[in-house]
Amino acid sequence: MMRAWVEELSPHGAVDVAQAACPWPIIEQTIALVGEDPVRWAIELGGEVAAQILADVPSLGGGAGARERLRRGTEASAVQVLAALVGPSGERPAISEPTAEGMREYVHRGIPLEQVLRGLRIAHARTTEAFHRACAELLDPSAVIEELTAVTQELFGRIDKLADAMIREYLTEHAAWSVSTAAARAGVVRALLSGSPPADTEQASRTLGYDLDRTHVAVVLWSDSPTANPALQTAATEMLRSHGATATLVVPMASGQVWAWGALRAPMSGLADVRALAPGLGPGHGLHVGIGLPAGGVDGFHRSHTEACRTERFEHLRREAGQRPRESTAYADVAVAALLTADLTAAGELVRRELGALAERTETMATLRTTLRHYLDAERSLVTVARRLHIARGTVTYRVRRAQEVLERAVDERPFALRTALELAEELGDAVLR
C-alpha cells in the first residue's frame, strides 16, 4: 500500500542522484516508485549511516576506496528500505550485492564478524531513527502511532533477514578464504606487521614467495574507487620493478588500497632514488602512492611499511585541508610533518601558539606566511625569495617585516618551532589555523 508521506521526503542538503554510490538500477527502480526527492533523501541517509559506522567502528574503514564501498552498501540499504515501504509485496533479495561485496572484503581483511554486526546494529538504529522522525514530521498526529508501529515492524523484519544473510555470506566466504593461498599470505603479512613476526623467517618467506632477508622498500597505493585494485596492483609491480626490485610482494588490503614491497639487490644510493619511485601514471588516473624508506630484514619490512602508511595518512590530511592531491609522495619529504600530525589537535595548538595572529585564515596572513616560510628556507636571502615567488625584492622586505610585526617577535626566536608551524600551516591550512 502506498504511503503518501514517503513522497514528501526530501534531503536537507544538496544531493545529486547521479553521484550516488550504490548501483544505478537500484536508484532507477526506486525513483519509478516514489520519485526523485525521496530517493535523494535515502541517499543522504545512507551517507550519514556510513559516517556513523566509521566513527563508531573505524576498523570497517581502511582507506577512501573501502569507505566508498561501505557507502555503496548503506545507500543501497536505505534506498531499498524506501522501496519496501511503498512497493508491492513480494520477494526481495535479503542482501544487496554491494553489501555482499563488503562482507567478502571484511573476510579478506580479517575483520571479526562481531565488528561487522556491530556496524549493522548502528545502521539499523540510525535508519529507524530517521524514518521515525520523518513519520512524526510529515503525518497528522492522529496517524503517527499506527504508522510508526507499521514502519518499525517493517524495519525489524528487514534487519532480521539482512543479519541472517550477512552472517551466511561472511561464513561462506570465510570457509573458502581460510584454505586459500591468498589467506595464508595475508596472515603472514599481518603477523610480520603486528610486532610478533613468525619464528621461522624462511618458512614465512616460502609462504609469501618473497625473501624477507633482503633490503625492502614498501609502498602503499590507494584510490577513491573501490574497484581500482587491479590497476593498483599492476602499478605497484611495474613501479617497483622499474626501479630495481628483483622481487615484489603485492597484497590487496581493502577496496582501493594495496600494500606492496620490493626486494632490492642493494640499498638505494640516496633519497633521490626513493623520490624517483613514482608510478608514472599521469594526471587523471586517480591513483596515489606513499613510499617508505628502504630498510633490511624483517624489521625493515615492517619499518618501511609503517613509513609508507604514515605518508598515506598525511596525504589524506592534506586533501581534507583542500590541498591538491599528489600522485607520489616519499616519506623522506614529509617525515617531520607526518610525525607531528600524528596528533592533529596538538599540531594545531603548536601552529596557533607559534604563529599567533599570523595563523588567521585570511588571504593577507596566508601571503605573509608563505613569504616568511620561503625567507627562512632560503637562509634569509631576499634575492632568492624574490626569484622564487616572482616578486620584487622590496616586496619581500616589506612582507617579512610585516610578518615579524604580526608575530610580535624576531624570527630567530624559537626558529625550529616557527619553521615547523609555517610548514604545517602551508600543508594543512584550515585544519591547524585559527
C-alpha positions, -999 to 999 in steps of 0.1 A, spaced: 0 0 0 14 34 -10 24 56 19 17 92 8 41 107 33 71 89 18 66 110 -14 71 142 7 106 131 19 134 154 7 171 157 17 184 185 39 214 192 17 222 191 -20 222 155 -32 227 146 -69 214 112 -77 240 109 -105 267 109 -78 251 81 -58 275 54 -47 250 24 -49 243 8 -83 221 28 -107 195 1 -113 185 3 -76 182 41 -78 163 40 -110 137 14 -98 130 33 -66 127 66 -84 100 50 -105 81 40 -73 84 72 -52 100 100 -72 134 116 -71 133 136 -39 126 106 -15 154 87 -32 177 117 -27 166 117 10 176 80 12 210 86 -4 217 113 21 206 90 49 229 62 35 259 86 37 251 96 72 248 60 83 282 52 67 298 81 85 283 70 119 295 34 114 330 46 106 330 69 136 320 40 159 337 11 143 367 26 125 381 -8 116 354 -11 89 371 17 71 406 12 57 410 39 30 390 60 7 380 31 -15 369 10 14 348 39 28 332 43 -6 323 6 -7 307 8 27 287 38 15 276 18 -15 261 -7 9 245 17 33 230 38 4 216 6 -12 201 -5 20 184 29 27 170 31 -8 157 -5 -7 140 2 27 122 31 10 111 8 -18 100 -18 7 77 7 24 58 17 -7 63 -11 -33 42 -41 -39 47 -71 -16 68 -99 -28 102 -115 -26 131 -91 -25 168 -100 -20 176 -100 17 211 -86 9 221 -62 -18 252 -70 -40 271 -40 -26 266 -53 9 276 -89 -1 308 -75 -17 315 -57 16 311 -89 36 336 -107 13 361 -79 17 358 -79 55 367 -116 55 398 -110 34 408 -82 57 404 -103 88 376 -81 103 358 -101 130 322 -109 124 311 -92 157 325 -59 144 306 -62 112 274 -70 131 280 -40 154 281 -19 123 248 -34 112 232 -25 146 244 11 143 230 13 107 196 -1 119 194 23 148 202 53 126 179 43 99 150 36 123 155 70 139 154 88 106 122 71 94 105 77 128 115 113 127 101 116 91 68 100 102 64 124 131 72 154 109 50 145 79 20 127 93 -11 140 110 -6 134 148 -36 111 149 -20 87 124 16 88 137 14 60 163 -2 35 139 23 43 111 53 42 135 42 7 145 39 -4 109 72 11 99 90 -3 129 77 -38 121 89 -35 85 123 -23 96 128 -50 122 117 -77 98 142 -64 72 170 -62 97 164 -99 108 166 -111 72 196 -89 65 215 -101 95 209 -137 86 220 -131 50 252 -112 61 262 -139 85 257 -166 59 277 -146 33 305 -140 58 308 -176 69 306 -190 34 334 -167 22 354 -174 54 352 -211 48 366 -207 12 391 -180 20 406 -197 51 421 -225 30 433 -203 1 469 -193 -6 459 -157 -5 447 -161 30 479 -177 41 500 -149 26 478 -122 42 481 -139 76 519 -139 73 519 -103 64 497 -93 93 519 -113 117 550 -95 103 534 -61 108 520 -69 142 553 -68 161 552 -105 166 568 -119 135 569 -157 128 598 -175 144 607 -192 112 616 -165 87 625 -190 60 591 -206 62 574 -172 61 594 -163 30 583 -195 13 547 -189 21 550 -153 7 571 -163 -23 593 -133 -13 626 -133 5 623 -114 38 661 -113 44 666 -87 16 665 -49 16 629 -38 12 612 -6 1 575 -5 9 547 14 -9 511 19 -2 489 27 -32 453 40 -30 424 53 -50 390 67 -42 375 40 -64 365 7 -47 371 -12 -80 406 2 -86 426 -27 -71 436 -44 -103 451 -11 -116 468 -5 -82 484 -40 -82 497 -35 -117 510 -1 -109 528 -13 -77 546 -42 -96 556 -20 -125 568 8 -103 589 -13 -81 605 -34 -108 613 -4 -130 634 9 -101 655 -22 -95 633 -45 -74 642 -81 -82 611 -94 -65 578 -79 -54 551 -88 -29 517 -72 -36 488 -76 -11 454 -61 -17 442 -50 18 409 -32 12 389 -17 -17 410 9 -33 441 1 -12 471 -21 -20 503 -27 1 534 -37 -17 571 -44 -11 601 -46 -35 633 -65 -27 664 -46 -37 698 -60 -47 714 -32 -27 703 -3 -6 692 28 -27 720 53 -31 701 82 -17 668 100 -12 667 109 -49 663 72 -57 634 69 -33 617 100 -47 620 86 -82 597 57 -72 568 74 -90 542 52 -108 543 74 -139 505 71 -144 500 107 -154 472 130 -142 437 119 -141 442 83 -132 432 88 -95 460 65 -82 483 77 -55 514 62 -37 532 67 -4 567 54 -3 587 43 27 625 44 31 645 12 22 655 -10 52 667 -45 56 653 -77 70 621 -84 88 624 -52 109 630 -32 77 599 -49 61 578 -36 90 595 -2 93 594 8 56 557 -2 55 549 19 86 565 49 69 545 44 38 513 42 59 523 75 77 528 91 43 493 79 31 477 93 63 495 127 58 483 129 22 447 123 33 451 151 59 464 174 31 435 165 9 409 171 36 425 205 41 418 213 5 453 208 -9 458 194 -44 464 156 -41 499 145 -51 503 114 -72 535 102 -54 549 112 -20 581 99 -4 582 96 34 616 113 33 599 145 22 571 146 47 585 127 77 586 156 102 551 169 93 537 133 93 551 126 128 539 160 142 504 154 128 500 120 144 482 141 170 464 167 148 449 186 177 484 191 193 498 201 159 471 227 156 478 241 190 515 243 181 507 263 149 484 287 166 507 292 196 538 299 175 522 320 148 497 340 169 477 364 147 497 351 117 476 319 119 444 337 110 425 324 80 428 354 57 445 359 23 467 386 38 481 363 65 485 334 41 507 356 19 528 367 48 532 331 60 542 319 25 568 347 21 582 342 56 585 304 50 604 309 18 626 336 35 636 311 63 641 283 38 664 305 17 686 313 47 671 349 46 682 356 11 659 384 -2 671 378 -38 663 341 -37 628 346 -23 621 373 -49 631 349 -76 611 320 -63 579 340 -57 583 362 -88 580 394 -68 602 425 -62 629 424 -36 613 454 -19 580 434 -16 599 406 1 614 430 26 580 446 34 563 413 38 590 398 61 590 430 82 552 429 84 552 392 93 575 399 122 553 427 134 523 403 134 544 377 152 555 402 178 589 386 180 621 381 159 622 352 135 654 339 152 634 333 184 624 296 185 634 292 148 627 255 145 592 258 161 585 288 138 596 270 106 576 239 116 545 259 123 548 276 89 552 243 71 522 228 89 501 258 81 511 256 44 504 219 41 472 216 63 456 251 61 423 253 80 429 221 99 455 238 120 448 276 117 426 298 138 
